[in-house]
Amino acid sequence: MIPVFYKVDPSNVRHQRQNYADDLVKHHQQFGGKVDAWKDALTQVAGLSGWDSQVI
């Protein structure tokens, strides 16, 4: 798997900052505990080597 970070800073995904934090809070109201699994997955994927669209 090669993650592609399209128009987003990978560190914002990894640390769930900026719009990611706000959106995850909104999704938590609707999806509950599933969001915790999503957060973990986002953190893991953002830690992989990938392509940052702002660089290529």
ABEGO torsion letter per residue (X at the ends): XBBBBBGBBAAAAAAGBEAAAAAAAAAAAAAEAAAAAAAAAAAAAAABBBBBAAAX
